Amino acid sequence: MRHRFFLSIAILLLVSGIACTSRPTPESAQEVAEPTMYEPTWTSLGQYECPDWFRDAKFGIWAHSSPQDVPMQGDWYARNLYVPGHENYEYHLAHYGHPSAVGYKDLCRQWTLDQWSPEKLMQLYRRAGARYFVALANHHCNFDTWNSAEQPWNAVNVGPKRDVIGEWQQAATAQGIRFGVSVHNINTWGWYLPAFRSDSAGPKAGVPYDGVLTKADGEGQWWEGLDPQQLYGPAQRASDTIPTEAFVQNWYDRVKDLLDHYHPDLLYFDSYIMGQSWRQFTYHGGSTYAGIDDATKARIERTPFKEAGIDIITYYYNQNPTWHGGQQEAVLNLKLHDLNDSVPERYKKGMVIDRELGGFGGGEQEMQAYPWQKDRPFGGWHYNEHAEYPTTQSVIWNLVDVVSKNGNLLLGMPMRPNGTLNETELTFLQEMGDWMEVHGEGIYGTRPWKTFGDEETVRYTQKGDTVYAFVKGNHADVLLPDFSDEKVNSLRMLGYPDTLSWQQDAAGLHVTIPARRGKEDVIALKVEL
């Protein structure tokens, strides 16, 4: 593939650049070890080590925002508006019109962000405790939120007419927050199939949806000069289960463009880049791909995404040190279905595995040997005016639980289409920040202890000779049996000025806890060993 040729050239240039660079002298600068130059093999990528900044940061916020926020009806609207019988289809008919005339392309124009202030939002996110921030570069809807050189359907050309990724990056840098981006459009190929169909009954039966439109159809329209096929993907038949070489190359080129211009320290992929594509089609295609046979699965496993995926990881790992004076700071997140033994060891070593909350199987019940990440939305992935929100204390406990098991929590924070947060979100950020201000020392910069916790109400983190025991619930007396063989020198409760009553015996550490507000409250005991 063309991208593999350019990858080889890039590696040669980087190696040459490093060889020709004089080493810093002890008098002028601290000497930095030369970064590893990776090859596109798992043996090479297995040398990767997760940088300390990510392991120390623990908590990130994710602006999961795109034109799909416009109807304020939640995630996957861009697909489901083309699915008769779906509530999004019915909503679209009532508020915008039939998808043969008004489709997702037209919603892209209505994504205004006219009240969006990334600087103010980033201040709120940092105050809430976030130490890294991730912005949605594109979703399955295939709309790029940056000044994309490879996708004309982008936020600079259509909608807000702003470089959303660029402005987020500047705001994060100003707040001293690590910046990341998430890329999801690898799913576009199968995800958008409904846009090429039509109603099977009713007055519009047989009238194709706007997914079939071409650039020529735009003459005299607001989107004149743009090609809907570049948004929805090429016209597809149900049998076209393998993405074309051109589609994969465009994906690679767009990711490379994103990396080259915005230098993110975290790059998140929403599954499938390592050859799991058959799952993509059974998952998104419904009955169209149900019962796919093993031979077809094997054929799809040979998708060029496998090669493009490992190539872009290699490119990212080799470029990142050039942005940081030779220091490797890259974090590559790949969302997989679980964290158990079915995940190849090479994946766990070569990147930071991500697991979406609630969507997939287990694995988070145990402490993980490698750093990992859990992502979850606050309310919903895209803005939904009917969303139900978790309590602040439940998010706090989720964070504590994940950190105790060697992970980070990435929390999605959807915005209205005008770029603002609602009152529930603002209240949450305030409450989260209040808690982190008191308890953050037991979160940031910690590592797992010898065990992650005790039953369902206690979780541990460690920093040097200090163990932090996080306790959930309004308990008057707590027994921590994991301290039965430890020598405890002192103990106090974070945020509580008075001395606690405690004693240690063969059963463990007995602590009397002051009365608290409710059963969900999470406190932290600082135990010096």
Backbone torsions as a table, in degrees:
resi	resn	phi	psi	omega
1	MET	NA	156.4	-178.3
2	ARG	-61.1	-37.9	-176.8
3	HIS	-67.1	-29.5	179.7
4	ARG	-70.5	-34.9	175.7
5	PHE	-62.0	-47.6	-178.8
6	PHE	-67.7	-30.4	176.5
7	LEU	-63.9	-43.1	178.9
8	SER	-61.5	-42.6	177.8
9	ILE	-62.4	-42.1	-178.8
10	ALA	-62.5	-41.9	179.2
11	ILE	-63.1	-43.3	178.7
12	LEU	-61.4	-42.7	-179.9
13	LEU	-65.7	-40.4	179.5
14	LEU	-65.5	-44.4	178.4
15	VAL	-60.8	-43.5	179.1
16	SER	-62.0	-41.1	-179.0
17	GLY	-63.7	-40.5	179.5
18	ILE	-67.6	-40.6	-178.3
19	ALA	-64.7	-32.2	-176.1
20	CYS	-89.9	-3.6	-178.7
21	THR	-89.3	127.3	179.4
22	SER	-69.9	145.0	178.9
23	ARG	-72.8	144.8	176.5
24	PRO	-69.3	141.7	178.0
25	THR	-82.5	154.1	178.2
26	PRO	-56.4	-31.0	-178.4
27	GLU	-73.7	-33.0	-172.7
28	SER	-96.0	-30.5	-177.1
29	ALA	-164.6	155.3	176.2
30	GLN	-72.3	131.4	-177.1
31	GLU	-69.1	133.0	180.0
32	VAL	-111.8	132.1	178.8
33	ALA	-61.7	142.4	178.5
34	GLU	-64.2	136.3	-178.1
35	PRO	-70.3	153.0	174.5
36	THR	-65.4	134.7	173.4
37	MET	-98.8	115.7	-173.6
38	TYR	-88.2	147.6	170.2
39	GLU	-106.2	157.2	-178.4
40	PRO	-78.0	59.6	174.7
41	THR	-136.1	155.0	179.8
42	TRP	-72.4	-25.2	174.0
43	THR	-62.5	-43.6	179.0
44	SER	-69.9	-47.5	-178.2
45	LEU	-65.9	-20.7	177.8
46	GLY	-65.8	-10.8	175.8
47	GLN	-77.9	-10.9	-176.3
48	TYR	-61.6	141.7	172.0
49	GLU	-129.2	133.7	-180.0
50	CYS	-61.9	129.6	-178.5
51	PRO	-68.8	152.2	-177.6
52	ASP	-63.3	-30.6	-177.2
53	TRP	-58.3	-38.6	-179.2
54	PHE	-72.1	-43.4	-179.7
55	ARG	-65.7	-28.5	179.0
56	ASP	-82.7	-29.5	-170.5
57	ALA	-71.3	-43.4	173.7
58	LYS	69.1	-39.8	-171.3
59	PHE	-130.2	124.1	177.6
60	GLY	-126.6	157.1	175.5
61	ILE	-118.3	141.4	-171.6
62	TRP	-121.4	117.1	174.3
63	ALA	-85.7	92.5	-175.6
64	HIS	-91.5	74.6	-168.5
65	SER	-129.3	136.4	179.0
66	SER	-158.4	-178.1	176.8
67	PRO	-58.8	-13.7	176.7
68	GLN	-66.8	-11.4	175.3
69	ASP	-73.6	-19.1	-170.8
70	VAL	-54.3	-49.7	-179.2
71	PRO	-74.7	-14.1	-177.4
72	MET	59.1	41.2	-179.2
73	GLN	-117.8	12.5	174.0
74	GLY	96.2	-171.3	-171.8
75	ASP	-72.8	154.7	174.5
76	TRP	68.6	17.5	-179.5
77	TYR	-60.9	-37.2	-176.7
78	ALA	-61.2	-26.5	176.3
79	ARG	-91.3	-46.7	-169.4
80	ASN	-72.5	-16.1	175.9
81	LEU	-66.5	-15.2	179.2
82	TYR	-101.0	12.4	-176.8
83	VAL	-113.5	97.3	179.9
84	PRO	-53.7	136.7	-177.7
85	GLY	94.8	-22.0	177.3
86	HIS	-75.3	147.8	-178.7
87	GLU	-61.6	-30.1	177.1
88	ASN	-69.5	-35.4	176.0
89	TYR	-63.0	-46.4	-179.3
90	GLU	-65.3	-40.0	178.2
91	TYR	-63.1	-42.2	-177.8
92	HIS	-64.0	-43.0	177.3
93	LEU	-58.1	-43.0	-174.9
94	ALA	-73.7	-31.7	-171.8
95	HIS	-108.9	-23.0	-175.6
96	TYR	-126.7	-32.0	-177.2
97	GLY	122.6	-177.4	-177.5
98	HIS	-73.9	139.3	-176.9
99	PRO	-66.4	-5.4	171.5
100	SER	-74.8	-24.9	-178.1
101	ALA	-109.1	-38.7	-178.3
102	VAL	-127.0	106.9	-178.1
103	GLY	-116.8	-160.6	-177.3
104	TYR	-65.3	-33.0	179.7
105	LYS	-54.7	-35.4	-177.6
106	ASP	-75.4	-28.4	175.1
107	LEU	-70.4	-31.0	178.4
108	CYS	-57.3	-37.2	179.5
109	ARG	-67.0	-28.5	-175.3
110	GLN	-89.0	-1.4	177.0
111	TRP	-79.8	97.9	-168.4
112	THR	-93.2	-38.3	-172.9
113	LEU	51.7	34.8	-172.0
114	ASP	-74.2	-8.9	175.2
115	GLN	-120.6	18.1	-175.5
116	TRP	-79.7	127.3	174.7
117	SER	-127.4	92.8	-178.3
118	PRO	-60.6	-30.0	179.7
119	GLU	-65.0	-47.0	-179.6
120	LYS	-67.1	-40.7	179.1
121	LEU	-64.0	-40.3	-178.9
122	MET	-66.0	-34.8	174.4
123	GLN	-61.3	-42.2	177.9
124	LEU	-64.5	-40.9	-177.9
125	TYR	-66.8	-41.3	178.6
126	ARG	-66.5	-42.9	179.4
127	ARG	-62.8	-30.8	177.9
128	ALA	-74.0	-9.6	176.3
129	GLY	112.6	-3.4	-179.5
130	ALA	-68.5	134.1	176.6
131	ARG	-116.7	1.1	165.5
132	TYR	-147.7	157.7	-174.1
133	PHE	-136.6	137.1	179.5
134	VAL	-122.8	132.7	177.9
135	ALA	-111.4	141.6	177.7
136	LEU	-72.8	112.8	178.7
137	ALA	-80.4	-38.2	169.3
138	ASN	-162.5	157.0	176.2
139	HIS	-111.3	-170.6	177.6
140	HIS	-59.4	-20.4	-178.7
141	CYS	-69.6	-12.3	170.1
142	ASN	77.5	14.8	178.3
143	PHE	-96.6	122.0	-178.9
144	ASP	-84.5	134.8	-177.7
145	THR	-96.8	16.1	176.8
146	TRP	-125.2	179.6	178.3
147	ASN	-78.1	72.1	-169.5
148	SER	-73.8	129.5	177.0
149	ALA	-81.5	-13.6	-172.8
150	GLU	-115.1	-5.5	-179.3
151	GLN	-136.7	104.9	180.0
152	PRO	-62.1	-26.4	175.9
153	TRP	-79.8	83.2	-177.6
154	ASN	-139.4	168.0	-171.1
155	ALA	-70.0	-16.1	176.5
156	VAL	-82.2	-34.8	-179.5
157	ASN	-86.8	-34.4	-171.3
158	VAL	-131.7	138.5	175.3
159	GLY	86.8	-117.6	-174.2
160	PRO	-68.0	-19.6	-176.3
161	LYS	57.3	40.2	179.5
162	ARG	-135.8	148.9	175.4
163	ASP	-82.7	88.9	-173.0
164	VAL	-61.3	-47.1	179.8
165	ILE	-62.7	-43.4	-180.0
166	GLY	-61.3	-41.6	-179.9
167	GLU	-71.0	-38.4	174.7
168	TRP	-61.2	-43.3	-177.9
169	GLN	-61.4	-43.4	179.0
170	GLN	-64.7	-40.6	-179.5
171	ALA	-66.7	-40.7	179.0
172	ALA	-64.9	-43.9	179.1
173	THR	-60.2	-41.0	-179.8
174	ALA	-63.3	-29.4	-179.7
175	GLN	-94.2	2.7	-179.2
176	GLY	69.7	29.0	-179.1
177	ILE	-105.6	134.0	176.8
178	ARG	-63.9	141.6	-173.0
179	PHE	-110.9	136.3	176.9
180	GLY	-137.5	167.3	178.8
181	VAL	-134.5	151.8	175.9
182	SER	-120.0	139.9	-176.2
183	VAL	-124.3	125.7	-173.1
184	HIS	-127.4	-2.7	-169.2
185	ASN	-77.0	1.1	172.6
186	ILE	-62.3	-23.1	-179.2
187	ASN	-82.9	-8.5	-173.8
188	THR	-55.5	-38.6	-172.2
189	TRP	-54.3	-52.2	-179.8
190	GLY	-88.2	-27.1	-173.1
191	TRP	-66.1	-35.9	-173.4
192	TYR	-90.9	7.0	-177.9
193	LEU	-52.3	-39.5	-179.5
194	PRO	-60.0	-24.6	-178.3
195	ALA	-67.4	-14.9	-179.0
196	PHE	-99.3	6.5	-177.1
197	ARG	-101.5	-160.8	179.8
198	SER	-154.5	167.3	173.3
199	ASP	-62.4	142.2	177.0
200	SER	-92.5	-10.4	179.9
201	ALA	-150.8	166.3	177.6
202	GLY	94.3	-177.4	-175.0
203	PRO	-64.3	-22.1	-179.8
204	LYS	-105.2	16.8	-179.4
205	ALA	-56.4	128.9	177.8
206	GLY	84.1	-7.0	178.3
207	VAL	-83.5	115.7	-174.7
208	PRO	-61.9	144.6	172.3
209	TYR	-69.7	171.5	-171.3
210	ASP	-73.3	-1.6	175.6
211	GLY	-62.5	-20.8	-177.9
212	VAL	-87.1	-7.0	-177.4
213	LEU	-66.2	153.2	178.6
214	THR	-122.8	176.0	179.3
215	LYS	-57.2	-37.5	-178.6
216	ALA	-63.5	-28.7	-179.3
217	ASP	-72.8	-10.6	-176.1
218	GLY	-86.3	-0.7	-178.4
219	GLU	-59.1	122.8	-179.8
220	GLY	83.3	-3.6	178.9
221	GLN	-95.0	166.5	179.7
222	TRP	-61.9	-27.3	-177.1
223	TRP	-96.1	20.5	178.8
224	GLU	-54.6	132.9	-178.2
225	GLY	95.7	-16.2	176.7
226	LEU	-100.0	148.8	-179.0
227	ASP	-109.3	113.5	178.1
228	PRO	-56.7	-25.4	178.5
229	GLN	-65.1	-23.0	176.4
230	GLN	-80.6	-15.2	174.4
231	LEU	-92.1	-52.1	-175.6
232	TYR	-84.0	-9.5	-173.8
233	GLY	89.5	165.9	-179.3
234	PRO	-63.7	151.2	178.2
235	ALA	-54.5	130.1	-171.4
236	GLN	-123.9	148.6	169.8
237	ARG	-106.9	159.9	-177.4
238	ALA	-58.9	-27.2	-177.9
239	SER	-80.5	-12.7	-177.7
240	ASP	-82.6	74.5	-172.6
241	THR	-86.6	-11.0	-178.7
242	ILE	-110.8	124.4	177.9
243	PRO	-58.1	145.7	-179.7
244	THR	-74.3	162.5	176.5
245	GLU	-58.2	-40.7	-179.1
246	ALA	-64.5	-39.1	178.9
247	PHE	-64.3	-44.6	180.0
248	VAL	-65.8	-41.6	179.3
249	GLN	-62.2	-40.6	177.9
250	ASN	-63.1	-40.1	176.4
251	TRP	-59.5	-48.8	-179.5
252	TYR	-60.3	-46.4	-177.2
253	ASP	-63.2	-36.9	179.7
254	ARG	-69.4	-41.2	177.3
255	VAL	-64.2	-43.1	179.0
256	LYS	-61.8	-42.1	177.0
257	ASP	-59.5	-42.5	178.8
258	LEU	-62.6	-45.9	179.9
259	LEU	-65.0	-44.6	-174.8
260	ASP	-65.6	-31.2	-173.9
261	HIS	-97.4	-22.3	-173.1
262	TYR	-123.3	-7.7	171.5
263	HIS	47.9	54.0	179.9
264	PRO	-71.3	146.2	175.0
265	ASP	-91.2	-5.5	174.0
266	LEU	-136.1	132.1	178.1
267	LEU	-127.0	118.8	-174.7
268	TYR	-109.7	127.9	174.2
269	PHE	-113.4	134.5	-178.8
270	ASP	-89.2	69.8	173.0
271	SER	69.0	171.8	163.9
272	TYR	73.8	-4.4	-176.4
273	ILE	-78.7	-9.6	-177.6
274	MET	-108.5	29.3	172.3
275	GLY	94.2	20.4	176.9
276	GLN	-95.0	22.3	-166.9
277	SER	-62.6	-26.2	179.7
278	TRP	-61.5	-32.6	176.8
279	ARG	-63.5	-36.5	-180.0
280	GLN	-56.9	-42.0	-173.9
281	PHE	-81.1	-35.0	175.3
282	THR	-69.1	-33.0	-177.2
283	TYR	-74.3	-49.4	-174.3
284	HIS	-89.3	-21.9	-174.7
285	GLY	-89.0	-8.7	179.9
286	GLY	60.5	-135.8	-175.9
287	SER	-65.3	-20.8	-179.3
288	THR	-57.4	-36.8	-176.4
289	TYR	-118.0	9.4	179.3
290	ALA	-62.3	142.7	177.4
291	GLY	73.7	25.5	-179.7
292	ILE	-60.3	133.6	-173.3
293	ASP	-82.9	165.4	-175.3
294	ASP	-62.9	-36.1	-180.0
295	ALA	-64.0	-40.7	178.5
296	THR	-68.9	-39.3	176.5
297	LYS	-58.2	-45.7	-179.6
298	ALA	-62.2	-39.0	179.3
299	ARG	-66.0	-42.4	-179.6
300	ILE	-68.1	-31.0	178.0
301	GLU	-61.6	-18.4	178.1
302	ARG	-89.3	12.8	177.2
303	THR	-51.3	142.2	177.9
304	PRO	-64.1	-9.2	175.7
305	PHE	-61.3	-28.5	178.9
306	LYS	-60.7	-45.1	179.8
307	GLU	-71.5	-45.5	-179.3
308	ALA	-63.0	-36.6	-179.3
309	GLY	-63.0	-50.9	-179.1
310	ILE	-68.2	-29.9	177.4
311	ASP	-67.1	-42.1	-177.4
312	ILE	-73.2	-31.8	174.1
313	ILE	-62.3	-46.1	179.7
314	THR	-61.0	-45.8	178.8
315	TYR	-59.2	-44.7	-178.9
316	TYR	-62.8	-47.6	-179.3
317	TYR	-63.7	-34.1	-179.8
318	ASN	-78.7	-29.4	-180.0
319	GLN	-80.3	-36.2	-172.1
320	ASN	-54.8	-43.5	179.0
321	PRO	-61.6	-25.5	178.6
322	THR	-70.4	-15.6	176.7
323	TRP	-91.0	-9.0	-172.9
324	HIS	-132.5	34.5	176.5
325	GLY	60.8	31.7	178.1
326	GLY	96.5	-5.9	-178.6
327	GLN	-88.9	129.7	177.9
328	GLN	-79.4	116.1	-178.1
329	GLU	-123.4	9.2	-172.8
330	ALA	-77.6	139.4	170.3
331	VAL	-124.3	122.8	178.4
332	LEU	-109.9	112.0	176.2
333	ASN	-94.6	130.6	171.2
334	LEU	-123.6	118.8	179.8
335	LYS	-76.7	118.8	176.8
336	LEU	-117.2	172.5	-172.7
337	HIS	-77.3	-19.4	-177.9
338	ASP	-163.3	-177.6	177.3
339	LEU	-122.2	15.5	-174.2
340	ASN	-85.4	-166.6	-172.6
341	ASP	-69.3	-10.4	178.9
342	SER	-73.8	-16.4	177.8
343	VAL	-79.5	122.5	-178.2
344	PRO	-56.9	141.4	179.8
345	GLU	-58.4	-33.3	-178.5
346	ARG	-63.2	-33.0	177.7
347	TYR	-68.7	-43.1	-177.9
348	LYS	-65.6	-33.2	180.0
349	LYS	-80.4	-35.0	-170.8
350	GLY	-90.6	-2.2	-178.0
351	MET	-163.1	-176.6	175.8
352	VAL	-109.1	109.7	-176.8
353	ILE	-70.2	139.8	177.8
354	ASP	-115.8	144.3	176.2
355	ARG	-129.5	125.1	178.9
356	GLU	-78.7	135.5	-178.5
357	LEU	-64.9	131.4	169.2
358	GLY	82.8	-13.8	-173.1
359	GLY	-92.8	-21.5	-168.8
360	PHE	-137.8	-175.5	-175.6
361	GLY	-73.8	-174.3	-166.9
362	GLY	-72.3	-157.1	-179.7
363	GLY	120.1	-24.1	-177.5
364	GLU	-90.8	4.0	179.7
365	GLN	-79.0	-7.8	-178.7
366	GLU	-125.2	157.3	173.1
367	MET	-66.5	138.2	-177.5
368	GLN	-99.7	141.9	-179.2
369	ALA	-70.1	-31.5	-178.8
370	TYR	-110.6	149.1	174.5
371	PRO	-56.5	143.4	-178.5
372	TRP	-146.4	178.3	-178.2
373	GLN	-141.6	139.5	169.3
374	LYS	-108.4	135.7	172.8
375	ASP	-116.9	144.2	177.4
376	ARG	-151.1	152.5	177.8
377	PRO	-91.8	153.5	169.7
378	PHE	-94.8	92.6	-178.2
379	GLY	98.4	-59.3	179.8
380	GLY	-171.4	163.3	-178.0
381	TRP	-71.4	-54.0	169.8
382	HIS	-100.4	158.3	-172.0
383	TYR	-61.5	132.1	179.2
384	ASN	-132.9	117.2	-177.6
385	GLU	-67.0	-11.3	178.7
386	HIS	-106.3	13.3	-173.8
387	ALA	-65.4	148.7	169.7
388	GLU	-103.0	137.1	-172.7
389	TYR	-110.9	143.9	175.2
390	PRO	-73.9	159.9	174.8
391	THR	-73.9	156.8	177.5
392	THR	-60.1	-42.2	-177.5
393	GLN	-65.8	-31.8	177.6
394	SER	-69.2	-35.7	176.0
395	VAL	-68.2	-41.1	177.8
396	ILE	-59.1	-46.1	-179.9
397	TRP	-65.5	-36.4	175.4
398	ASN	-59.9	-44.6	177.7
399	LEU	-60.6	-49.4	-178.4
400	VAL	-60.8	-43.9	-179.8
401	ASP	-60.6	-46.5	-178.7
402	VAL	-65.9	-44.3	-179.0
403	VAL	-63.1	-37.7	180.0
404	SER	-64.3	-19.0	-177.5
405	LYS	-108.4	22.5	173.9
406	ASN	78.0	26.4	-177.7
407	GLY	-120.6	175.7	173.0
408	ASN	-118.3	156.9	174.6
409	LEU	-113.5	125.9	174.7
410	LEU	-111.1	116.0	-172.5
411	LEU	-106.1	119.1	176.8
412	GLY	-72.8	133.3	-179.1
413	MET	-126.7	92.8	-176.2
414	PRO	-70.2	150.5	177.9
415	MET	-113.9	153.6	168.1
416	ARG	-63.6	163.0	179.7
417	PRO	-64.5	-14.3	175.7
418	ASN	-88.8	-1.7	176.2
419	GLY	92.1	15.4	-179.7
420	THR	-111.8	163.8	173.9
421	LEU	-99.9	155.4	177.0
422	ASN	-88.3	176.6	-174.5
423	GLU	-65.2	-36.1	178.7
424	THR	-63.0	-42.3	178.8
425	GLU	-66.3	-42.4	179.6
426	LEU	-64.3	-40.6	177.9
427	THR	-63.8	-42.8	177.8
428	PHE	-58.9	-47.4	-178.6
429	LEU	-60.1	-38.6	177.8
430	GLN	-64.8	-47.2	-178.3
431	GLU	-67.8	-38.7	178.3
432	MET	-63.3	-42.9	178.7
433	GLY	-64.3	-38.8	177.9
434	ASP	-60.5	-43.3	-179.1
435	TRP	-69.4	-43.7	-178.3
436	MET	-66.3	-31.4	178.6
437	GLU	-60.4	-34.2	-179.6
438	VAL	-88.6	-41.2	-168.5
439	HIS	-106.3	-1.2	-175.2
440	GLY	-58.5	-28.5	-178.9
441	GLU	-64.3	-22.4	176.8
442	GLY	-89.0	-0.3	179.7
443	ILE	-111.9	-61.0	-175.2
444	TYR	-65.3	136.7	173.3
445	GLY	70.9	8.8	-179.5
446	THR	-89.7	168.5	174.3
447	ARG	-133.4	163.9	178.9
448	PRO	-62.7	149.3	174.4
449	TRP	-88.4	-167.3	-177.9
450	LYS	-67.8	-22.4	175.2
451	THR	-144.2	151.9	-176.7
452	PHE	-79.8	-22.5	-178.8
453	GLY	170.5	-173.3	-175.5
454	ASP	-128.7	112.3	-178.9
455	GLU	55.9	-135.6	-173.6
456	GLU	-109.6	4.2	-173.2
457	THR	-121.6	-1.8	-177.6
458	VAL	-132.6	135.0	173.6
459	ARG	-135.3	147.2	-176.0
460	TYR	-118.6	146.6	164.9
461	THR	-133.7	165.8	-176.5
462	GLN	-139.8	143.1	173.5
463	LYS	-142.1	103.4	-176.1
464	GLY	64.0	-126.9	179.6
465	ASP	-91.2	12.1	-179.5
466	THR	-109.0	130.8	174.4
467	VAL	-113.0	132.7	176.8
468	TYR	-104.6	121.9	177.7
469	ALA	-104.6	110.8	178.1
470	PHE	-91.5	127.9	-175.5
471	VAL	-120.1	128.0	178.9
472	LYS	-103.2	136.3	175.8
473	GLY	106.9	162.8	-175.6
474	ASN	-93.0	67.4	-178.3
475	HIS	-91.3	138.2	176.0
476	ALA	-83.2	-37.4	-179.6
477	ASP	-129.7	135.2	-178.3
478	VAL	-125.7	134.5	172.9
479	LEU	-111.2	125.3	178.6
480	LEU	-112.3	90.1	-174.8
481	PRO	-66.9	-18.7	-178.0
482	ASP	-70.0	-8.6	177.2
483	PHE	-97.7	9.6	-176.4
484	SER	-62.1	-30.9	-179.2
485	ASP	-109.6	19.2	178.0
486	GLU	-109.6	151.2	174.8
487	LYS	-96.3	107.8	-178.3
488	VAL	-90.2	122.8	180.0
489	ASN	-92.7	-35.7	179.6
490	SER	-158.1	162.7	-179.2
491	LEU	-152.6	136.8	172.4
492	ARG	-149.4	165.5	178.8
493	MET	-104.4	127.7	-179.8
494	LEU	-61.2	132.0	179.0
495	GLY	82.9	1.8	-179.4
496	TYR	-117.7	120.0	-171.2
497	PRO	-77.4	-23.1	-173.6
498	ASP	-88.4	163.7	178.3
499	THR	-76.7	138.2	177.3
500	LEU	-91.3	153.7	173.3
501	SER	-88.6	123.4	179.7
502	TRP	-151.1	157.0	174.4
503	GLN	-151.3	157.3	-177.8
504	GLN	-124.2	135.6	175.8
505	ASP	-146.3	-167.5	-176.7
506	ALA	-63.4	-22.9	-179.9
507	ALA	-80.5	-20.3	-178.9
508	GLY	135.6	-152.4	-177.5
509	LEU	-104.8	120.5	179.4
510	HIS	-101.5	126.1	-177.4
511	VAL	-131.6	134.9	172.8
512	THR	-95.3	122.9	-174.3
513	ILE	-101.1	134.1	175.4
514	PRO	-61.0	153.0	179.0
515	ALA	-60.3	139.4	-179.7
516	ARG	-126.3	-178.3	-168.5
517	ARG	-76.7	-43.9	-171.8
518	GLY	-156.3	172.8	-173.7
519	LYS	-68.7	-20.0	-178.4
520	GLU	-90.3	-10.1	-176.4
521	ASP	-57.3	139.7	179.5
522	VAL	-118.2	120.0	177.4
523	ILE	-114.2	168.5	-179.6
524	ALA	-130.5	128.6	173.8
525	LEU	-99.2	126.8	178.7
526	LYS	-96.5	111.3	-174.2
527	VAL	-110.3	116.0	178.6
528	GLU	-92.4	125.0	-179.9
529	LEU	-99.9	NA	NA
